[in-house]
Amino acid sequence: MIVFITGISSGFGLETAKLLLQQGHTVYGSVRRDVELPQGIHPLKVDVRDREGVQKCVDQIIEAEGRIDVLVNNAGMGIGGPLEFASPQEISEQMDSNFLGLVHCVDAVLPHMRRQGSGRIIAISSIGGLMGLPFQGFYSASKFAVEGYCEALRLETKPFGVSVVVIRPGDFSTGFTSSRKKQTSEEALQAYPAYKQAIGKVEKDERGGLEPKVLARKIGKVIRMRHPRHGYVVSSFEQRLSVLLKRILPAEWFSPILGSYYGL
Ligand SMILES: NC(=O)c1ccc[n+]([C@@H]2O[C@H](COP(=O)([O-])OP(=O)(O)OC[C@H]3O[C@@H](n4cnc5c(N)ncnc54)[C@H](OP(=O)(O)O)[C@@H]3O)[C@@H](O)[C@H]2O)c1
């Protein structure tokens, strides 16, 4: 299959690109900087926030292969800090990288998938796309946007044989933690005394999280499934339990449980 993965310089993107190549797929992946990749992977330089750039990448794939079977919308980043202190630039970077970037990729591949009458769009959301995480509020908002968009997209594209699958990772040990742009101002730290400890906990959980290979294997499976589910949570047992509790408990019960986990 012809696969396009965004953000293959590290983490899930890199592991997925390597695995899918091993499995015999033709793999194209977006990068923003020069990185060493295994031979056989086709890098395409683009920042997913650049709509025209993304279109050019997809044009290149179509010119070379004549089709595109799978899009893995993986590129993303996180900002951390009290919502009140996020600057407009930080908010834009968060929403544009994680949500608009994904929209750019879908818009570029969809006409080809519709024409083919087949295709699979995989979106990497997060458990943070199912519950609003304190001090990662704009990250959660960007993933909630992904969730809502994909829910609607799935209905619109089903008649054309194009399926949409959302994957929600829990904590994984990738470059995501060190790339997080954190609020460090004294004012924010003083105004929100719980922030420092909470973000420390988030980082500890991520660093001790699952290996990105686990998620790559899930994507490898989803690509081969004839009838995949609409979405999958890939995480530790405790995090799957938190997703279940969020679904079944009244919000007024779940919110204090989540808050107390983060020292709020
Ligand atoms: N790790 C976790 O615990 C976790 C949990 C839930 C969800 N996720 C999601 O998983 C996805 C992959 O993250 P990861 O954990 O593998 O982190 P990662 O190792 O930091 O990889 C992120 C990738 O996305 C790329 N990227 C970020 N912003 C981009 C942009 N605007 N345009 C193009 N590429 C961009 C990065 O490129 P550069 O190297 O150029 O920055 C990198 O290749 C993200 O969507 C993230 O939200 C991660």
The ligand as a MOL file (V3000), in Angstrom:
LIG
                    3D

  0  0  0     0  0            999 V3000
M  V30 BEGIN CTAB
M  V30 COUNTS 48 52 0 0 0
M  V30 BEGIN ATOM
M  V30 1 N 4.0100 10.5910 23.4020 0
M  V30 2 C 2.8360 10.5670 23.9780 0
M  V30 3 O 2.7190 10.2390 25.1850 0
M  V30 4 C 1.5890 10.8890 23.1810 0
M  V30 5 C 0.3520 10.6050 23.7850 0
M  V30 6 C -0.8100 10.8870 23.0760 0
M  V30 7 C -0.7440 11.4120 21.8010 0
M  V30 8 N 0.4660 11.6930 21.2300 0 CHG=1
M  V30 9 C 0.4650 12.2530 19.8720 0
M  V30 10 O 1.2590 11.4570 19.0360 0
M  V30 11 C 1.7090 12.2280 17.9310 0
M  V30 12 C 3.1860 11.9850 17.7000 0
M  V30 13 O 3.9160 12.4220 18.8290 0
M  V30 14 P 5.1590 11.6350 19.4350 0
M  V30 15 O 4.7700 11.2310 20.8020 0
M  V30 16 O 5.6790 10.6320 18.4960 0 CHG=-1
M  V30 17 O 6.1670 12.8900 19.6180 0
M  V30 18 P 7.5270 13.2770 18.8730 0
M  V30 19 O 8.5250 12.2150 19.0660 0
M  V30 20 O 7.8410 14.6550 19.3630 0
M  V30 21 O 7.1220 13.3380 17.3260 0
M  V30 22 C 6.3170 14.3640 16.8210 0
M  V30 23 C 6.5340 14.4600 15.3280 0
M  V30 24 O 5.6460 15.4510 14.8030 0
M  V30 25 C 6.4180 16.3920 14.0670 0
M  V30 26 N 5.7700 17.6940 14.0680 0
M  V30 27 C 5.3600 18.4240 15.1250 0
M  V30 28 N 4.7900 19.5690 14.7000 0
M  V30 29 C 4.8210 19.5400 13.3370 0
M  V30 30 C 4.4070 20.4230 12.3200 0
M  V30 31 N 3.8100 21.5820 12.5960 0
M  V30 32 N 4.6270 20.0760 11.0240 0
M  V30 33 C 5.2330 18.9170 10.7240 0
M  V30 34 N 5.6730 18.0360 11.6380 0
M  V30 35 C 5.4640 18.3550 12.9310 0
M  V30 36 C 7.7680 16.4070 14.7430 0
M  V30 37 O 8.7240 16.9640 13.8650 0
M  V30 38 P 10.0310 17.7640 14.4090 0
M  V30 39 O 11.0120 16.7070 14.7970 0
M  V30 40 O 10.4480 18.5830 13.2530 0
M  V30 41 O 9.5690 18.5830 15.5780 0
M  V30 42 C 7.9550 14.9160 14.9700 0
M  V30 43 O 8.3390 14.2620 13.8010 0
M  V30 44 C 1.3450 13.6710 18.2480 0
M  V30 45 O 0.1930 14.0300 17.5210 0
M  V30 46 C 1.0260 13.6380 19.7380 0
M  V30 47 O 0.0900 14.6190 20.1100 0
M  V30 48 C 1.6290 11.4400 21.9100 0
M  V30 END ATOM
M  V30 BEGIN BOND
M  V30 1 1 1 2
M  V30 2 2 2 3
M  V30 3 1 2 4
M  V30 4 1 4 5
M  V30 5 2 4 48
M  V30 6 2 5 6
M  V30 7 1 6 7
M  V30 8 2 7 8
M  V30 9 1 8 9
M  V30 10 1 8 48
M  V30 11 1 9 10
M  V30 12 1 9 46
M  V30 13 1 10 11
M  V30 14 1 11 12
M  V30 15 1 11 44
M  V30 16 1 12 13
M  V30 17 1 13 14
M  V30 18 2 14 15
M  V30 19 1 14 16
M  V30 20 1 14 17
M  V30 21 1 17 18
M  V30 22 2 18 19
M  V30 23 1 18 20
M  V30 24 1 18 21
M  V30 25 1 21 22
M  V30 26 1 22 23
M  V30 27 1 23 24
M  V30 28 1 23 42
M  V30 29 1 24 25
M  V30 30 1 25 26
M  V30 31 1 25 36
M  V30 32 1 26 27
M  V30 33 1 26 35
M  V30 34 2 27 28
M  V30 35 1 28 29
M  V30 36 1 29 30
M  V30 37 2 29 35
M  V30 38 1 30 31
M  V30 39 2 30 32
M  V30 40 1 32 33
M  V30 41 2 33 34
M  V30 42 1 34 35
M  V30 43 1 36 37
M  V30 44 1 36 42
M  V30 45 1 37 38
M  V30 46 2 38 39
M  V30 47 1 38 40
M  V30 48 1 38 41
M  V30 49 1 42 43
M  V30 50 1 44 45
M  V30 51 1 44 46
M  V30 52 1 46 47
M  V30 END BOND
M  V30 END CTAB
M  END
